[in-house]
Amino acid sequence: MDRRKICLYLLNPDHPRGAAKAKFFIGVGFHPDEFWHLRDALCGHAVMAH
């Protein structure tokens, strides 16, 4: 997963369409400065769900 998508969309509370997602992810402990934690969690979830 691309760093830009994570930082500019999924972890950006000012994004017009991603703000709610960002507020959720930040609220559960993810942070743009350590975007790889969210990337790894999402990839791990995809593998487990497959």
PDBQT receptor file of N, H, CA, C and O in Angstrom, charges set to zero:
ATOM      1  N   MET A   1       0.852  -1.175   0.000  1.00  0.00    +0.000 N 
ATOM      2  CA  MET A   1       0.000   0.000   0.000  1.00  0.00    +0.000 C 
ATOM      3  C   MET A   1       0.896   1.236   0.000  1.00  0.00    +0.000 C 
ATOM      4  O   MET A   1       1.907   1.286   0.701  1.00  0.00    +0.000 OA
ATOM      5  N   ASP A   2       0.519   2.208  -0.778  1.00  0.00    +0.000 N 
ATOM      6  H   ASP A   2      -0.302   2.168  -1.347  1.00  0.00    +0.000 HD
ATOM      7  CA  ASP A   2       1.299   3.410  -0.994  1.00  0.00    +0.000 C 
ATOM      8  C   ASP A   2       1.265   4.349   0.216  1.00  0.00    +0.000 C 
ATOM      9  O   ASP A   2       0.205   4.614   0.784  1.00  0.00    +0.000 OA
ATOM     10  N   ARG A   3       2.442   4.844   0.594  1.00  0.00    +0.000 N 
ATOM     11  H   ARG A   3       3.302   4.629   0.133  1.00  0.00    +0.000 HD
ATOM     12  CA  ARG A   3       2.555   5.776   1.728  1.00  0.00    +0.000 C 
ATOM     13  C   ARG A   3       1.676   7.008   1.529  1.00  0.00    +0.000 C 
ATOM     14  O   ARG A   3       1.039   7.483   2.469  1.00  0.00    +0.000 OA
ATOM     15  N   ARG A   4       1.646   7.521   0.299  1.00  0.00    +0.000 N 
ATOM     16  H   ARG A   4       2.164   7.135  -0.465  1.00  0.00    +0.000 HD
ATOM     17  CA  ARG A   4       0.847   8.727   0.039  1.00  0.00    +0.000 C 
ATOM     18  C   ARG A   4      -0.633   8.496   0.312  1.00  0.00    +0.000 C 
ATOM     19  O   ARG A   4      -1.305   9.365   0.869  1.00  0.00    +0.000 OA
ATOM     20  N   LYS A   5      -1.145   7.333  -0.075  1.00  0.00    +0.000 N 
ATOM     21  H   LYS A   5      -0.599   6.627  -0.527  1.00  0.00    +0.000 HD
ATOM     22  CA  LYS A   5      -2.565   7.057   0.163  1.00  0.00    +0.000 C 
ATOM     23  C   LYS A   5      -2.844   6.993   1.661  1.00  0.00    +0.000 C 
ATOM     24  O   LYS A   5      -3.871   7.485   2.127  1.00  0.00    +0.000 OA
ATOM     25  N   ILE A   6      -1.945   6.398   2.399  1.00  0.00    +0.000 N 
ATOM     26  H   ILE A   6      -1.110   5.998   2.021  1.00  0.00    +0.000 HD
ATOM     27  CA  ILE A   6      -2.132   6.287   3.844  1.00  0.00    +0.000 C 
ATOM     28  C   ILE A   6      -2.063   7.665   4.499  1.00  0.00    +0.000 C 
ATOM     29  O   ILE A   6      -2.949   8.034   5.269  1.00  0.00    +0.000 OA
ATOM     30  N   CYS A   7      -1.010   8.425   4.192  1.00  0.00    +0.000 N 
ATOM     31  H   CYS A   7      -0.290   8.125   3.566  1.00  0.00    +0.000 HD
ATOM     32  CA  CYS A   7      -0.787   9.707   4.866  1.00  0.00    +0.000 C 
ATOM     33  C   CYS A   7      -1.710  10.820   4.380  1.00  0.00    +0.000 C 
ATOM     34  O   CYS A   7      -2.148  11.654   5.173  1.00  0.00    +0.000 OA
ATOM     35  N   LEU A   8      -2.007  10.836   3.088  1.00  0.00    +0.000 N 
ATOM     36  H   LEU A   8      -1.651  10.159   2.444  1.00  0.00    +0.000 HD
ATOM     37  CA  LEU A   8      -2.813  11.926   2.539  1.00  0.00    +0.000 C 
ATOM     38  C   LEU A   8      -4.310  11.641   2.537  1.00  0.00    +0.000 C 
ATOM     39  O   LEU A   8      -5.119  12.541   2.310  1.00  0.00    +0.000 OA
ATOM     40  N   TYR A   9      -4.676  10.387   2.791  1.00  0.00    +0.000 N 
ATOM     41  H   TYR A   9      -4.019   9.656   2.976  1.00  0.00    +0.000 HD
ATOM     42  CA  TYR A   9      -6.101  10.025   2.766  1.00  0.00    +0.000 C 
ATOM     43  C   TYR A   9      -6.534   9.358   4.071  1.00  0.00    +0.000 C 
ATOM     44  O   TYR A   9      -7.371   9.898   4.795  1.00  0.00    +0.000 OA
ATOM     45  N   LEU A  10      -5.977   8.205   4.369  1.00  0.00    +0.000 N 
ATOM     46  H   LEU A  10      -5.298   7.767   3.781  1.00  0.00    +0.000 HD
ATOM     47  CA  LEU A  10      -6.447   7.444   5.531  1.00  0.00    +0.000 C 
ATOM     48  C   LEU A  10      -6.067   8.052   6.874  1.00  0.00    +0.000 C 
ATOM     49  O   LEU A  10      -6.748   7.816   7.872  1.00  0.00    +0.000 OA
ATOM     50  N   LEU A  11      -4.988   8.831   6.915  1.00  0.00    +0.000 N 
ATOM     51  H   LEU A  11      -4.435   9.023   6.104  1.00  0.00    +0.000 HD
ATOM     52  CA  LEU A  11      -4.573   9.453   8.175  1.00  0.00    +0.000 C 
ATOM     53  C   LEU A  11      -4.580  10.979   8.090  1.00  0.00    +0.000 C 
ATOM     54  O   LEU A  11      -3.816  11.650   8.784  1.00  0.00    +0.000 OA
ATOM     55  N   ASN A  12      -5.447  11.519   7.238  1.00  0.00    +0.000 N 
ATOM     56  H   ASN A  12      -6.068  10.974   6.674  1.00  0.00    +0.000 HD
ATOM     57  CA  ASN A  12      -5.535  12.964   7.063  1.00  0.00    +0.000 C 
ATOM     58  C   ASN A  12      -6.917  13.446   7.498  1.00  0.00    +0.000 C 
ATOM     59  O   ASN A  12      -7.875  13.332   6.734  1.00  0.00    +0.000 OA
ATOM     60  N   PRO A  13      -7.034  13.985   8.717  1.00  0.00    +0.000 N 
ATOM     61  CA  PRO A  13      -8.342  14.429   9.208  1.00  0.00    +0.000 C 
ATOM     62  C   PRO A  13      -8.914  15.624   8.452  1.00  0.00    +0.000 C 
ATOM     63  O   PRO A  13     -10.069  15.990   8.668  1.00  0.00    +0.000 OA
ATOM     64  N   ASP A  14      -8.127  16.240   7.570  1.00  0.00    +0.000 N 
ATOM     65  H   ASP A  14      -7.188  15.943   7.394  1.00  0.00    +0.000 HD
ATOM     66  CA  ASP A  14      -8.617  17.374   6.777  1.00  0.00    +0.000 C 
ATOM     67  C   ASP A  14      -9.049  16.973   5.367  1.00  0.00    +0.000 C 
ATOM     68  O   ASP A  14      -9.505  17.818   4.596  1.00  0.00    +0.000 OA
ATOM     69  N   HIS A  15      -8.912  15.704   5.028  1.00  0.00    +0.000 N 
ATOM     70  H   HIS A  15      -8.542  15.018   5.654  1.00  0.00    +0.000 HD
ATOM     71  CA  HIS A  15      -9.293  15.248   3.688  1.00  0.00    +0.000 C 
ATOM     72  C   HIS A  15     -10.820  15.263   3.569  1.00  0.00    +0.000 C 
ATOM     73  O   HIS A  15     -11.510  14.787   4.470  1.00  0.00    +0.000 OA
ATOM     74  N   PRO A  16     -11.354  15.802   2.469  1.00  0.00    +0.000 N 
ATOM     75  CA  PRO A  16     -12.810  15.907   2.332  1.00  0.00    +0.000 C 
ATOM     76  C   PRO A  16     -13.546  14.567   2.383  1.00  0.00    +0.000 C 
ATOM     77  O   PRO A  16     -14.668  14.504   2.885  1.00  0.00    +0.000 OA
ATOM     78  N   ARG A  17     -12.941  13.510   1.879  1.00  0.00    +0.000 N 
ATOM     79  H   ARG A  17     -12.029  13.562   1.472  1.00  0.00    +0.000 HD
ATOM     80  CA  ARG A  17     -13.618  12.202   1.883  1.00  0.00    +0.000 C 
ATOM     81  C   ARG A  17     -13.025  11.227   2.885  1.00  0.00    +0.000 C 
ATOM     82  O   ARG A  17     -13.680  10.250   3.249  1.00  0.00    +0.000 OA
ATOM     83  N   GLY A  18     -11.808  11.467   3.338  1.00  0.00    +0.000 N 
ATOM     84  H   GLY A  18     -11.276  12.261   3.042  1.00  0.00    +0.000 HD
ATOM     85  CA  GLY A  18     -11.153  10.529   4.240  1.00  0.00    +0.000 C 
ATOM     86  C   GLY A  18     -11.134  10.951   5.696  1.00  0.00    +0.000 C 
ATOM     87  O   GLY A  18     -10.583  10.239   6.536  1.00  0.00    +0.000 OA
ATOM     88  N   ALA A  19     -11.724  12.094   6.012  1.00  0.00    +0.000 N 
ATOM     89  H   ALA A  19     -12.171  12.672   5.329  1.00  0.00    +0.000 HD
ATOM     90  CA  ALA A  19     -11.646  12.627   7.376  1.00  0.00    +0.000 C 
ATOM     91  C   ALA A  19     -12.203  11.670   8.427  1.00  0.00    +0.000 C 
ATOM     92  O   ALA A  19     -11.595  11.501   9.485  1.00  0.00    +0.000 OA
ATOM     93  N   ALA A  20     -13.332  11.049   8.160  1.00  0.00    +0.000 N 
ATOM     94  H   ALA A  20     -13.825  11.186   7.301  1.00  0.00    +0.000 HD
ATOM     95  CA  ALA A  20     -13.928  10.138   9.144  1.00  0.00    +0.000 C 
ATOM     96  C   ALA A  20     -13.034   8.918   9.364  1.00  0.00    +0.000 C 
ATOM     97  O   ALA A  20     -12.878   8.454  10.494  1.00  0.00    +0.000 OA
ATOM     98  N   LYS A  21     -12.452   8.403   8.292  1.00  0.00    +0.000 N 
ATOM     99  H   LYS A  21     -12.578   8.780   7.374  1.00  0.00    +0.000 HD
ATOM    100  CA  LYS A  21     -11.527   7.271   8.414  1.00  0.00    +0.000 C 
ATOM    101  C   LYS A  21     -10.308   7.678   9.229  1.00  0.00    +0.000 C 
ATOM    102  O   LYS A  21      -9.865   6.946  10.114  1.00  0.00    +0.000 OA
ATOM    103  N   ALA A  22      -9.771   8.857   8.919  1.00  0.00    +0.000 N 
ATOM    104  H   ALA A  22     -10.131   9.452   8.200  1.00  0.00    +0.000 HD
ATOM    105  CA  ALA A  22      -8.590   9.344   9.628  1.00  0.00    +0.000 C 
ATOM    106  C   ALA A  22      -8.873   9.508  11.111  1.00  0.00    +0.000 C 
ATOM    107  O   ALA A  22      -8.057   9.112  11.944  1.00  0.00    +0.000 OA
ATOM    108  N   LYS A  23      -9.996  10.075  11.446  1.00  0.00    +0.000 N 
ATOM    109  H   LYS A  23     -10.658  10.396  10.770  1.00  0.00    +0.000 HD
ATOM    110  CA  LYS A  23     -10.337  10.264  12.865  1.00  0.00    +0.000 C 
ATOM    111  C   LYS A  23     -10.429   8.917  13.573  1.00  0.00    +0.000 C 
ATOM    112  O   LYS A  23     -10.000   8.781  14.719  1.00  0.00    +0.000 OA
ATOM    113  N   PHE A  24     -10.989   7.928  12.890  1.00  0.00    +0.000 N 
ATOM    114  H   PHE A  24     -11.338   8.039  11.959  1.00  0.00    +0.000 HD
ATOM    115  CA  PHE A  24     -11.060   6.588  13.480  1.00  0.00    +0.000 C 
ATOM    116  C   PHE A  24      -9.667   6.010  13.686  1.00  0.00    +0.000 C 
ATOM    117  O   PHE A  24      -9.317   5.606  14.795  1.00  0.00    +0.000 OA
ATOM    118  N   PHE A  25      -8.864   5.969  12.612  1.00  0.00    +0.000 N 
ATOM    119  H   PHE A  25      -9.147   6.297  11.711  1.00  0.00    +0.000 HD
ATOM    120  CA  PHE A  25      -7.540   5.353  12.695  1.00  0.00    +0.000 C 
ATOM    121  C   PHE A  25      -6.639   6.075  13.690  1.00  0.00    +0.000 C 
ATOM    122  O   PHE A  25      -5.905   5.428  14.438  1.00  0.00    +0.000 OA
ATOM    123  N   ILE A  26      -6.683   7.396  13.709  1.00  0.00    +0.000 N 
ATOM    124  H   ILE A  26      -7.279   7.921  13.102  1.00  0.00    +0.000 HD
ATOM    125  CA  ILE A  26      -5.882   8.156  14.679  1.00  0.00    +0.000 C 
ATOM    126  C   ILE A  26      -6.396   7.888  16.091  1.00  0.00    +0.000 C 
ATOM    127  O   ILE A  26      -5.616   7.781  17.037  1.00  0.00    +0.000 OA
ATOM    128  N   GLY A  27      -7.706   7.781  16.217  1.00  0.00    +0.000 N 
ATOM    129  H   GLY A  27      -8.339   7.868  15.448  1.00  0.00    +0.000 HD
ATOM    130  CA  GLY A  27      -8.300   7.516  17.531  1.00  0.00    +0.000 C 
ATOM    131  C   GLY A  27      -7.922   6.174  18.123  1.00  0.00    +0.000 C 
ATOM    132  O   GLY A  27      -7.930   6.011  19.343  1.00  0.00    +0.000 OA
ATOM    133  N   VAL A  28      -7.589   5.200  17.269  1.00  0.00    +0.000 N 
ATOM    134  H   VAL A  28      -7.582   5.332  16.278  1.00  0.00    +0.000 HD
ATOM    135  CA  VAL A  28      -7.187   3.889  17.787  1.00  0.00    +0.000 C 
ATOM    136  C   VAL A  28      -5.671   3.734  17.832  1.00  0.00    +0.000 C 
ATOM    137  O   VAL A  28      -5.158   2.640  18.069  1.00  0.00    +0.000 OA
ATOM    138  N   GLY A  29      -4.945   4.854  17.599  1.00  0.00    +0.000 N 
ATOM    139  H   GLY A  29      -5.361   5.743  17.407  1.00  0.00    +0.000 HD
ATOM    140  CA  GLY A  29      -3.517   4.838  17.845  1.00  0.00    +0.000 C 
ATOM    141  C   GLY A  29      -2.585   4.923  16.648  1.00  0.00    +0.000 C 
ATOM    142  O   GLY A  29      -1.368   4.946  16.828  1.00  0.00    +0.000 OA
ATOM    143  N   PHE A  30      -3.116   4.971  15.434  1.00  0.00    +0.000 N 
ATOM    144  H   PHE A  30      -4.105   4.953  15.288  1.00  0.00    +0.000 HD
ATOM    145  CA  PHE A  30      -2.247   5.102  14.270  1.00  0.00    +0.000 C 
ATOM    146  C   PHE A  30      -1.882   6.568  14.074  1.00  0.00    +0.000 C 
ATOM    147  O   PHE A  30      -2.647   7.456  14.451  1.00  0.00    +0.000 OA
ATOM    148  N   HIS A  31      -0.704   6.826  13.480  1.00  0.00    +0.000 N 
ATOM    149  H   HIS A  31      -0.083   6.104  13.174  1.00  0.00    +0.000 HD
ATOM    150  CA  HIS A  31      -0.231   8.196  13.326  1.00  0.00    +0.000 C 
ATOM    151  C   HIS A  31       0.507   8.330  11.995  1.00  0.00    +0.000 C 
ATOM    152  O   HIS A  31       1.227   7.413  11.602  1.00  0.00    +0.000 OA
ATOM    153  N   PRO A  32       0.342   9.450  11.297  1.00  0.00    +0.000 N 
ATOM    154  CA  PRO A  32       1.011   9.628  10.004  1.00  0.00    +0.000 C 
ATOM    155  C   PRO A  32       2.535   9.501  10.068  1.00  0.00    +0.000 C 
ATOM    156  O   PRO A  32       3.152   9.059   9.100  1.00  0.00    +0.000 OA
ATOM    157  N   ASP A  33       3.142   9.875  11.175  1.00  0.00    +0.000 N 
ATOM    158  H   ASP A  33       2.641  10.235  11.962  1.00  0.00    +0.000 HD
ATOM    159  CA  ASP A  33       4.600   9.767  11.292  1.00  0.00    +0.000 C 
ATOM    160  C   ASP A  33       5.074   8.315  11.322  1.00  0.00    +0.000 C 
ATOM    161  O   ASP A  33       6.242   8.028  11.061  1.00  0.00    +0.000 OA
ATOM    162  N   GLU A  34       4.172   7.421  11.638  1.00  0.00    +0.000 N 
ATOM    163  H   GLU A  34       3.223   7.655  11.850  1.00  0.00    +0.000 HD
ATOM    164  CA  GLU A  34       4.485   5.989  11.665  1.00  0.00    +0.000 C 
ATOM    165  C   GLU A  34       3.459   5.248  10.814  1.00  0.00    +0.000 C 
ATOM    166  O   GLU A  34       2.816   4.300  11.265  1.00  0.00    +0.000 OA
ATOM    167  N   PHE A  35       3.326   5.706   9.570  1.00  0.00    +0.000 N 
ATOM    168  H   PHE A  35       3.848   6.476   9.204  1.00  0.00    +0.000 HD
ATOM    169  CA  PHE A  35       2.305   5.184   8.664  1.00  0.00    +0.000 C 
ATOM    170  C   PHE A  35       2.424   3.680   8.452  1.00  0.00    +0.000 C 
ATOM    171  O   PHE A  35       1.431   3.006   8.181  1.00  0.00    +0.000 OA
ATOM    172  N   TRP A  36       3.645   3.153   8.576  1.00  0.00    +0.000 N 
ATOM    173  H   TRP A  36       4.452   3.701   8.797  1.00  0.00    +0.000 HD
ATOM    174  CA  TRP A  36       3.857   1.731   8.305  1.00  0.00    +0.000 C 
ATOM    175  C   TRP A  36       3.074   0.840   9.260  1.00  0.00    +0.000 C 
ATOM    176  O   TRP A  36       2.767  -0.300   8.912  1.00  0.00    +0.000 OA
ATOM    177  N   HIS A  37       2.746   1.321  10.439  1.00  0.00    +0.000 N 
ATOM    178  H   HIS A  37       2.996   2.247  10.722  1.00  0.00    +0.000 HD
ATOM    179  CA  HIS A  37       1.933   0.505  11.361  1.00  0.00    +0.000 C 
ATOM    180  C   HIS A  37       0.540   0.255  10.762  1.00  0.00    +0.000 C 
ATOM    181  O   HIS A  37       0.034  -0.867  10.805  1.00  0.00    +0.000 OA
ATOM    182  N   LEU A  38      -0.065   1.293  10.211  1.00  0.00    +0.000 N 
ATOM    183  H   LEU A  38       0.346   2.204  10.176  1.00  0.00    +0.000 HD
ATOM    184  CA  LEU A  38      -1.374   1.121   9.579  1.00  0.00    +0.000 C 
ATOM    185  C   LEU A  38      -1.243   0.274   8.322  1.00  0.00    +0.000 C 
ATOM    186  O   LEU A  38      -2.075  -0.601   8.083  1.00  0.00    +0.000 OA
ATOM    187  N   ARG A  39      -0.219   0.516   7.518  1.00  0.00    +0.000 N 
ATOM    188  H   ARG A  39       0.456   1.227   7.713  1.00  0.00    +0.000 HD
ATOM    189  CA  ARG A  39       0.012  -0.282   6.307  1.00  0.00    +0.000 C 
ATOM    190  C   ARG A  39       0.108  -1.764   6.657  1.00  0.00    +0.000 C 
ATOM    191  O   ARG A  39      -0.546  -2.598   6.031  1.00  0.00    +0.000 OA
ATOM    192  N   ASP A  40       0.918  -2.086   7.653  1.00  0.00    +0.000 N 
ATOM    193  H   ASP A  40       1.449  -1.408   8.162  1.00  0.00    +0.000 HD
ATOM    194  CA  ASP A  40       1.103  -3.475   8.036  1.00  0.00    +0.000 C 
ATOM    195  C   ASP A  40      -0.177  -4.086   8.593  1.00  0.00    +0.000 C 
ATOM    196  O   ASP A  40      -0.483  -5.248   8.323  1.00  0.00    +0.000 OA
ATOM    197  N   ALA A  41      -0.927  -3.303   9.371  1.00  0.00    +0.000 N 
ATOM    198  H   ALA A  41      -0.678  -2.360   9.590  1.00  0.00    +0.000 HD
ATOM    199  CA  ALA A  41      -2.185  -3.809   9.926  1.00  0.00    +0.000 C 
ATOM    200  C   ALA A  41      -3.198  -4.094   8.819  1.00  0.00    +0.000 C 
ATOM    201  O   ALA A  41      -3.884  -5.116   8.848  1.00  0.00    +0.000 OA
ATOM    202  N   LEU A  42      -3.290  -3.193   7.848  1.00  0.00    +0.000 N 
ATOM    203  H   LEU A  42      -2.732  -2.363   7.825  1.00  0.00    +0.000 HD
ATOM    204  CA  LEU A  42      -4.232  -3.394   6.745  1.00  0.00    +0.000 C 
ATOM    205  C   LEU A  42      -3.830  -4.580   5.881  1.00  0.00    +0.000 C 
ATOM    206  O   LEU A  42      -4.681  -5.371   5.475  1.00  0.00    +0.000 OA
ATOM    207  N   CYS A  43      -2.551  -4.707   5.599  1.00  0.00    +0.000 N 
ATOM    208  H   CYS A  43      -1.859  -4.064   5.929  1.00  0.00    +0.000 HD
ATOM    209  CA  CYS A  43      -2.079  -5.847   4.801  1.00  0.00    +0.000 C 
ATOM    210  C   CYS A  43      -2.287  -7.161   5.544  1.00  0.00    +0.000 C 
ATOM    211  O   CYS A  43      -2.688  -8.160   4.946  1.00  0.00    +0.000 OA
ATOM    212  N   GLY A  44      -2.018  -7.160   6.836  1.00  0.00    +0.000 N 
ATOM    213  H   GLY A  44      -1.692  -6.349   7.321  1.00  0.00    +0.000 HD
ATOM    214  CA  GLY A  44      -2.234  -8.364   7.636  1.00  0.00    +0.000 C 
ATOM    215  C   GLY A  44      -3.703  -8.748   7.679  1.00  0.00    +0.000 C 
ATOM    216  O   GLY A  44      -4.040  -9.931   7.639  1.00  0.00    +0.000 OA
ATOM    217  N   HIS A  45      -4.567  -7.766   7.760  1.00  0.00    +0.000 N 
ATOM    218  H   HIS A  45      -4.294  -6.805   7.792  1.00  0.00    +0.000 HD
ATOM    219  CA  HIS A  45      -6.011  -8.022   7.764  1.00  0.00    +0.000 C 
ATOM    220  C   HIS A  45      -6.442  -8.639   6.429  1.00  0.00    +0.000 C 
ATOM    221  O   HIS A  45      -7.245  -9.572   6.399  1.00  0.00    +0.000 OA
ATOM    222  N   ALA A  46      -5.905  -8.112   5.337  1.00  0.00    +0.000 N 
ATOM    223  H   ALA A  46      -5.253  -7.355   5.361  1.00  0.00    +0.000 HD
ATOM    224  CA  ALA A  46      -6.259  -8.635   4.020  1.00  0.00    +0.000 C 
ATOM    225  C   ALA A  46      -5.818 -10.084   3.863  1.00  0.00    +0.000 C 
ATOM    226  O   ALA A  46      -6.537 -10.898   3.283  1.00  0.00    +0.000 OA
ATOM    227  N   VAL A  47      -4.643 -10.402   4.378  1.00  0.00    +0.000 N 
ATOM    228  H   VAL A  47      -4.059  -9.741   4.849  1.00  0.00    +0.000 HD
ATOM    229  CA  VAL A  47      -4.144 -11.771   4.281  1.00  0.00    +0.000 C 
ATOM    230  C   VAL A  47      -5.009 -12.716   5.109  1.00  0.00    +0.000 C 
ATOM    231  O   VAL A  47      -5.349 -13.811   4.660  1.00  0.00    +0.000 OA
ATOM    232  N   MET A  48      -5.357 -12.292   6.303  1.00  0.00    +0.000 N 
ATOM    233  H   MET A  48      -5.081 -11.402   6.668  1.00  0.00    +0.000 HD
ATOM    234  CA  MET A  48      -6.180 -13.141   7.181  1.00  0.00    +0.000 C 
ATOM    235  C   MET A  48      -7.600 -13.322   6.635  1.00  0.00    +0.000 C 
ATOM    236  O   MET A  48      -8.217 -14.364   6.854  1.00  0.00    +0.000 OA
ATOM    237  N   ALA A  49      -8.116 -12.323   5.933  1.00  0.00    +0.000 N 
ATOM    238  H   ALA A  49      -7.615 -11.476   5.755  1.00  0.00    +0.000 HD
ATOM    239  CA  ALA A  49      -9.479 -12.402   5.411  1.00  0.00    +0.000 C 
ATOM    240  C   ALA A  49      -9.559 -13.201   4.106  1.00  0.00    +0.000 C 
ATOM    241  O   ALA A  49     -10.646 -13.581   3.670  1.00  0.00    +0.000 OA
ATOM    242  N   HIS A  50      -8.438 -13.443   3.508  1.00  0.00    +0.000 N 
ATOM    243  H   HIS A  50      -7.555 -13.134   3.862  1.00  0.00    +0.000 HD
ATOM    244  CA  HIS A  50      -8.432 -14.128   2.219  1.00  0.00    +0.000 C 
ATOM    245  C   HIS A  50      -8.615 -15.601   2.371  1.00  0.00    +0.000 C 
ATOM    246  O   HIS A  50      -8.633 -16.326   1.376  1.00  0.00    +0.000 OA
TER     247      HIS A  50
